[in-house]
Amino acid sequence: FRIQYKLNYNMNFQNISHNGLPSIDGKRMAKGILRIHKSYKPTDVFRLLLLLLLLSIFLLLLLSFGIFSIPVKRLPHEISQQLSDDITTSNLKRSDGKDEPKQWVEVLSWEPRAFLYHNFLAKDECKYLIDLAKPHMMKSMVVDSQTGESKDSRARTSSGAFLNRGQDEIIRRIEKRIADFSFIPEEHGEGLHILHYEVEQKYNAHYDYFFDLVNVKNGGQRAVTMLMYLSDVEKGGETIFPQRHVNRSSVPWWDDLSECGRSGLSVRPKMGDAILFWSMRPDASMDPSSLHGSCPVIQ
């Protein structure tokens, strides 16, 4: 904020004579002004400064003892409540009545740009999504890089089900949370895709951005992906970024990873956690380091 403090000096001498010189009354007025300035002594300035200093010390003492407080403009109730729900601790309850764990974000990598959002989903939300998708599970397909059509492939052996955008209140709430976290408007998102991996099922390393012009023309290029884990996995099933190599000494849980999970930057599935990673660089070019896959589930 910039405060403009203007001082306007308006000195109006009345009774100005025709030759441009002030008349007798004007001289008296000018002399009166000069007389005031001459009577203003340096000691008066010192006394004024001393008074201001004492006043400042007095106000500081009032503030330090809590006797006086500076008023602060607060956010409206609706905004503060929304910030509390979306950014700090989730207000969702588990089936046993306990509060959900606190949410926090961990930076996994800057190349690719990948972030792990701990406890992004509540356990009740995870269970709801699983129950919603189970009756509609079908063999997962891949996108043909030439035609843009879906096709069967041994590279992807999971099963999945697509949900409609905003099909109920819970889905809309999750989609809004994703938009808030990714800073991508909801209308730019695809519908949720629920995937299920049995033992030994996997998804080989691939890119989420399109190589064909058909999908780009129909819906635009994919910029960012968010993977949300709906269940825990005892062994295997890691999300792997093979282009991003890591040192064994920097991974405390190295011995708990599968052989596939040790081939790059990997994240172990944990119910409620979510990974957000970008397939495009800030300059809108494709990021080859976003190559990723799903390791086979072992147990």
C-alpha positions in Angstrom: 0.0 0.0 0.0 1.2 3.5 -0.8 0.0 6.4 1.3 0.3 9.8 -0.3 0.5 12.5 2.2 0.2 15.9 0.4 1.0 19.3 1.9 -0.6 22.2 0.1 0.9 25.6 0.9 -1.6 28.3 0.1 -0.4 31.8 1.2 -2.9 34.4 0.2 -1.9 38.0 0.7 -4.9 40.3 0.5 -4.9 44.0 -0.4 -2.3 43.7 -3.1 -1.6 47.0 -4.7 -1.5 47.7 -8.4 2.3 47.7 -8.6 2.5 44.1 -7.3 3.6 45.1 -3.8 1.5 44.3 -0.7 -0.4 47.1 0.9 -0.1 48.2 4.5 -2.4 45.4 5.6 -0.5 42.9 3.5 2.8 44.1 5.1 1.3 43.6 8.6 0.2 40.1 7.6 3.7 39.3 6.3 5.3 40.7 9.4 3.0 38.7 11.6 4.1 35.5 9.8 7.8 36.4 10.1 7.3 37.2 13.8 5.9 33.8 14.5 8.9 32.1 12.8 11.4 34.2 14.7 9.8 33.4 18.0 10.0 29.6 17.3 13.1 28.5 19.3 15.2 25.3 18.9 14.2 24.3 22.5 10.6 24.0 21.4 11.7 21.4 18.7 13.6 19.4 21.3 10.6 19.4 23.7 8.3 18.2 20.9 10.7 15.3 20.0 11.1 14.4 23.6 7.3 14.3 24.0 6.9 12.0 20.9 9.6 9.7 22.2 8.0 9.4 25.6 4.6 8.7 23.9 6.2 6.0 21.8 7.7 4.3 24.8 4.4 4.4 26.6 2.6 2.8 23.7 5.2 0.0 23.4 4.8 -0.8 27.1 1.0 -1.0 26.6 1.5 -3.4 23.7 4.1 -5.6 25.5 1.8 -6.1 28.5 -1.2 -6.8 26.4 -3.1 -3.8 27.7 -3.5 -2.4 24.2 -3.7 -4.4 21.0 -3.6 -3.3 17.3 -6.8 -4.3 15.5 -6.3 -6.8 12.7 -8.7 -7.3 9.9 -9.9 -10.9 9.9 -11.1 -13.0 7.0 -14.8 -13.7 6.6 -16.0 -16.9 8.4 -16.6 -18.7 5.1 -13.1 -18.1 3.8 -11.3 -19.0 7.0 -13.4 -22.2 7.3 -12.6 -23.2 3.7 -8.8 -22.6 4.3 -9.0 -24.7 7.5 -10.7 -27.6 5.7 -8.6 -27.6 2.5 -5.1 -26.7 3.8 -4.8 -27.8 7.4 -6.2 -30.8 9.2 -9.0 -32.6 7.5 -12.4 -32.5 9.3 -13.4 -35.9 7.9 -14.0 -38.7 10.4 -13.1 -42.3 10.2 -15.7 -45.0 10.8 -14.3 -45.4 14.3 -14.9 -41.8 15.1 -11.2 -40.7 15.3 -9.8 -37.8 13.4 -7.9 -38.3 10.2 -4.1 -37.9 10.3 -2.8 -34.4 9.5 -2.1 -33.6 5.8 1.3 -32.5 4.6 3.2 -32.3 1.3 6.6 -33.8 0.6 8.7 -32.7 -2.4 9.9 -35.9 -4.2 11.7 -34.4 -7.1 12.1 -31.3 -9.3 12.9 -33.4 -12.4 10.3 -34.6 -12.9 8.3 -32.2 -10.7 6.7 -34.7 -8.3 5.0 -34.2 -4.9 3.6 -36.6 -2.3 0.5 -35.4 -0.5 0.2 -37.4 2.7 -3.3 -38.3 3.8 -4.9 -36.6 0.8 -8.0 -38.8 1.0 -9.8 -40.0 4.1 -10.1 -43.7 4.7 -13.9 -43.5 4.3 -13.4 -41.8 0.9 -11.0 -44.6 -0.2 -13.5 -47.2 0.7 -16.4 -45.3 -0.9 -14.5 -45.1 -4.2 -13.6 -48.8 -4.2 -17.2 -49.8 -3.6 -18.4 -47.4 -6.2 -16.1 -48.8 -8.9 -16.2 -52.5 -8.2 -19.3 -53.4 -10.2 -17.9 -51.6 -13.3 -14.4 -53.0 -13.4 -13.1 -53.9 -16.9 -9.7 -54.8 -18.4 -7.5 -51.8 -18.6 -6.6 -50.5 -22.0 -3.8 -48.3 -23.4 -3.9 -45.5 -26.0 -2.5 -46.2 -29.4 0.2 -43.6 -30.2 -0.8 -43.4 -33.8 -4.6 -43.5 -33.9 -5.4 -42.3 -30.4 -7.8 -45.3 -30.0 -7.9 -47.6 -26.9 -6.4 -51.0 -27.3 -5.5 -54.1 -25.3 -1.8 -54.5 -24.3 0.3 -56.8 -22.2 2.1 -53.7 -20.9 -1.0 -53.0 -18.7 -2.6 -55.9 -16.9 -4.8 -54.1 -14.4 -8.6 -53.6 -14.4 -10.3 -50.3 -14.0 -13.5 -48.3 -14.1 -14.1 -44.7 -15.2 -16.3 -42.4 -13.0 -18.2 -39.4 -14.4 -17.0 -36.0 -13.5 -19.0 -34.5 -10.5 -21.3 -37.5 -10.4 -22.1 -37.1 -6.7 -21.2 -34.9 -3.8 -18.2 -36.9 -2.6 -16.7 -37.0 -6.1 -17.2 -33.3 -6.5 -15.5 -32.7 -3.1 -12.4 -34.7 -4.2 -12.2 -33.1 -7.6 -12.3 -29.7 -5.9 -9.5 -30.7 -3.6 -7.4 -31.9 -6.5 -8.0 -28.6 -8.3 -7.0 -26.6 -5.2 -3.8 -28.6 -4.8 -2.7 -28.6 -8.4 -3.9 -25.1 -9.2 -5.6 -26.5 -12.3 -9.3 -25.6 -12.6 -11.8 -28.4 -12.2 -13.2 -28.0 -15.8 -9.8 -29.0 -17.2 -9.8 -32.3 -15.4 -10.7 -35.8 -16.6 -13.1 -38.1 -14.8 -11.6 -40.2 -12.0 -10.2 -43.6 -13.2 -10.2 -46.3 -10.5 -7.6 -49.0 -11.0 -7.2 -52.4 -9.4 -4.0 -54.5 -9.4 -4.0 -58.1 -8.5 -0.8 -60.0 -7.5 1.7 -59.9 -10.4 -0.3 -57.2 -12.3 1.6 -54.1 -13.4 1.8 -51.2 -15.8 5.0 -50.8 -17.7 6.8 -47.4 -17.8 4.9 -45.0 -20.0 4.1 -41.3 -20.5 0.8 -39.7 -19.7 1.1 -37.0 -22.4 -0.3 -37.9 -25.8 1.8 -38.5 -28.9 -1.2 -38.6 -31.2 -3.0 -35.5 -32.5 -6.5 -37.0 -32.1 -6.6 -36.8 -28.3 -4.8 -33.4 -28.3 -7.4 -32.0 -30.7 -10.3 -33.4 -28.7 -9.3 -32.6 -25.1 -5.9 -30.9 -25.2 -2.5 -32.2 -23.9 -2.2 -33.7 -20.5 -0.2 -31.5 -18.2 -0.4 -33.1 -14.8 -1.5 -36.4 -13.2 -2.5 -37.2 -9.6 -2.4 -40.8 -8.4 -4.3 -41.6 -5.2 -3.8 -44.8 -3.3 -7.0 -46.4 -2.1 -5.4 -49.3 -0.2 -2.1 -50.5 1.3 0.2 -53.0 -0.4 2.5 -55.1 1.7 5.1 -55.8 -1.0 5.6 -54.3 -4.5 3.1 -52.1 -6.3 5.4 -49.1 -6.1 4.9 -46.1 -8.5 8.3 -45.9 -10.3 10.0 -43.0 -12.1 12.9 -44.9 -13.9 14.5 -41.8 -15.3 15.1 -40.4 -11.9 18.0 -42.3 -10.2 18.4 -42.2 -6.5 21.2 -43.2 -4.1 20.5 -46.2 -1.9 21.8 -44.3 1.2 19.1 -41.6 0.7 16.2 -44.1 1.0 15.8 -45.5 4.5 13.2 -48.1 3.4 15.4 -49.4 0.5 15.3 -53.0 1.8 11.5 -52.9 1.8 11.3 -52.0 -1.9 10.8 -54.6 -4.6 13.4 -55.2 -7.3 11.4 -53.0 -9.6 11.0 -50.3 -7.0 14.8 -50.0 -6.7 15.2 -49.1 -10.4 14.5 -45.4 -9.9 12.6 -42.9 -7.8 9.7 -44.9 -6.3 6.8 -44.4 -3.9 5.2 -47.2 -1.9 1.4 -47.3 -1.9 -0.2 -46.1 1.3 -3.9 -45.7 1.7 -5.0 -42.1 1.4 -1.7 -40.8 0.0 -1.5 -39.1 -3.4 1.3 -38.3 -5.9 1.0 -35.3 -8.1 3.5 -35.1 -11.0 3.8 -32.9 -14.1 4.2 -34.3 -17.6 5.0 -30.9 -19.0 7.7 -28.4 -18.1 6.8 -24.8 -17.2 7.5 -23.8 -20.8 4.8 -26.2 -21.9 7.3 -28.7 -23.5 7.0 -32.4 -22.8 9.1 -33.7 -19.9 10.8 -37.0 -20.7 11.7 -37.5 -17.0 8.0 -37.9 -16.2 8.2 -41.5 -17.5 6.6 -43.7 -14.9 5.0 -47.0 -14.3 3.5 -49.4 -11.7 5.6 -52.2 -10.3 4.1 -55.7 -10.1 2.2 -56.4 -6.9 4.0 -59.1 -5.0 1.9 -59.3 -1.8 
